[in-house]
Amino acid sequence: MDSKKLEGRVAIVSGSGANIGEACARALAAAGAKVVLADINIDGATKVAKDICDNGGDAFAYRLDLVDEESIRGLAAAVVERYGRIDILHNNAADTRIAQMAADGPIAELTAEVWDRAYTVNTRGTMLMIKHCVPVMVKGGGGSVINTSSGTSILGDVFNPAYSSSKAAINSLTRNVAAQFGKQNVRCNAILPGMIVTPLAREMLPEATLEMLERHTLLPRLGRPDDIAGAVVFLASDDASFVTGQLFSVDGGITTHQPFVGEVLAQMG
Ligand SMILES: NC(=O)c1ccc[n+]([C@@H]2O[C@H](COP(=O)([O-])OP(=O)(O)OC[C@H]3O[C@@H](n4cnc5c(N)ncnc54)[C@H](O)[C@@H]3O)[C@@H](O)[C@H]2O)c1
């Protein structure tokens, strides 16, 4: 990777205290960006920011709660105070806590609280980050917004309807932002990750489940946080300067085919 590709740019990554967001923040820093690690998990964000600084980068951590608009307004103000600009906004955070995802089950049993929580953190939080950060980008001459959606946003399934539809709303928001700010040189794209094996996923999912998921992935392996980080650096950089309003799947092809066809053919002999 060209280590100077993002030299002089200022990036915010929400939810960067661990896992995919951490990998994205580290990759943006490695490409030369100054990085703001914004997370409700301030301990994780502080640790990653320190590590980036210890390795010659420039970063700081901010305790962000996406539920609270004042916290988001404060983040934009803190970044302007420290660095004077915002060039890259990666909306990576989502409420993926086990309790939230486990309660996000059959619609007939779904509570309004679980539904509202998914939309408040994932969708409204992303919108408010854009509301407070993009005007700063515009003042600086433009920038790149990258929203982390999910492969589930374009599928229907038997679990997580609140999560997946909150991500589908992010897809629509992405295109609205691309339309509203395009003439001011702000690009906005969404990344739709497939199964990305974070340390947490490895801890939670049985080996047999991971093997099954890998079997249904077109490429010979499951995703890694660095796969998302590579796409984020691309979309943040001038290499993507004519790319906007796109929904960009990074999923090893898992959403591009019907996973059962191979098994049907095998059954037919
Ligand atoms: N891991 C996967 O397979 C996968 C697949 C599709 C999409 N995604 C998406 O990728 C992103 C990162 O996922 P991950 O697997 O690294 O999960 P993760 O739970 O480690 O990351 C989510 C981050 O968001 C932060 N967060 C949660 N609530 C917040 C709030 N109210 N305010 C501020 N920060 C908050 C968490 O502290 C955490 O750091 C998420 O948007 C997720 O939906 C992940």
The ligand as a Tripos MOL2 file, in Angstrom:
@<TRIPOS>MOLECULE
LIG
   44    48     1     0     0
SMALL
NO_CHARGES

@<TRIPOS>ATOM
      1 N1        -18.3060   -8.8300   11.3560 N.am      1 LIG1
      2 C1        -19.0920   -9.0620   10.3320 C.2       1 LIG1
      3 O1        -19.1440  -10.1850    9.8200 O.2       1 LIG1
      4 C2        -19.9420   -7.9590    9.7470 C.ar      1 LIG1
      5 C3        -20.7560   -8.2700    8.6430 C.ar      1 LIG1
      6 C4        -21.5350   -7.2690    8.0770 C.ar      1 LIG1
      7 C5        -21.4870   -5.9750    8.5860 C.ar      1 LIG1
      8 N2        -20.6910   -5.7000    9.6590 N.ar      1 LIG1
      9 C6        -20.6720   -4.3150   10.1620 C.3       1 LIG1
     10 O2        -19.3380   -3.8780   10.3290 O.3       1 LIG1
     11 C7        -19.2650   -2.9410   11.4140 C.3       1 LIG1
     12 C8        -18.2290   -3.3970   12.4240 C.3       1 LIG1
     13 O3        -18.5970   -4.6700   12.9010 O.3       1 LIG1
     14 P1        -17.6830   -5.5640   13.8830 P.3       1 LIG1
     15 O4        -17.9180   -6.9810   13.5160 O.co2     1 LIG1
     16 O5        -16.3020   -5.0200   13.9430 O.co2     1 LIG1
     17 O6        -18.4880   -5.3610   15.2490 O.3       1 LIG1
     18 P2        -18.1320   -4.5960   16.6070 P.3       1 LIG1
     19 O7        -19.2670   -4.8330   17.5320 O.co2     1 LIG1
     20 O8        -16.7750   -4.9620   17.0760 O.co2     1 LIG1
     21 O9        -18.0980   -3.0810   16.1680 O.3       1 LIG1
     22 C9        -19.0690   -2.1500   16.4650 C.3       1 LIG1
     23 C10       -18.4050   -0.9720   17.1520 C.3       1 LIG1
     24 O10       -19.4040    0.0440   17.3360 O.3       1 LIG1
     25 C11       -19.2860    0.5590   18.6490 C.3       1 LIG1
     26 N3        -20.5800    1.0750   19.1010 N.ar      1 LIG1
     27 C12       -21.6850    0.3570   19.4200 C.ar      1 LIG1
     28 N4        -22.6550    1.1750   19.8620 N.ar      1 LIG1
     29 C13       -22.1670    2.4410   19.8040 C.ar      1 LIG1
     30 C14       -22.6880    3.7250   20.1320 C.ar      1 LIG1
     31 N5        -23.9180    3.8730   20.6350 N.pl3     1 LIG1
     32 N6        -21.9070    4.8010   19.9420 N.ar      1 LIG1
     33 C15       -20.6450    4.6740   19.4610 C.ar      1 LIG1
     34 N7        -20.0850    3.4840   19.1400 N.ar      1 LIG1
     35 C16       -20.8350    2.3820   19.3150 C.ar      1 LIG1
     36 C17       -18.8220   -0.6390   19.4950 C.3       1 LIG1
     37 O11       -18.2410   -0.2110   20.7090 O.3       1 LIG1
     38 C18       -17.8610   -1.3260   18.5390 C.3       1 LIG1
     39 O12       -16.5370   -0.8260   18.6810 O.3       1 LIG1
     40 C19       -20.6900   -2.8440   11.9700 C.3       1 LIG1
     41 O13       -21.3630   -1.7490   11.3640 O.3       1 LIG1
     42 C20       -21.3330   -4.1410   11.5110 C.3       1 LIG1
     43 O14       -22.7400   -4.0400   11.4180 O.3       1 LIG1
     44 C21       -19.9260   -6.6530   10.2550 C.ar      1 LIG1
@<TRIPOS>BOND
     1     1     2 1
     2     2     3 2
     3     2     4 1
     4     4     5 ar
     5     4    44 ar
     6     5     6 ar
     7     6     7 ar
     8     7     8 ar
     9     8     9 1
    10     8    44 ar
    11     9    10 1
    12     9    42 1
    13    10    11 1
    14    11    12 1
    15    11    40 1
    16    12    13 1
    17    13    14 1
    18    14    15 2
    19    14    16 1
    20    14    17 1
    21    17    18 1
    22    18    19 2
    23    18    20 1
    24    18    21 1
    25    21    22 1
    26    22    23 1
    27    23    24 1
    28    23    38 1
    29    24    25 1
    30    25    26 1
    31    25    36 1
    32    26    27 ar
    33    26    35 ar
    34    27    28 ar
    35    28    29 ar
    36    29    30 ar
    37    29    35 ar
    38    30    31 1
    39    30    32 ar
    40    32    33 ar
    41    33    34 ar
    42    34    35 ar
    43    36    37 1
    44    36    38 1
    45    38    39 1
    46    40    41 1
    47    40    42 1
    48    42    43 1
@<TRIPOS>SUBSTRUCTURE
     1 LIG1         1 GROUP 0 **** ****
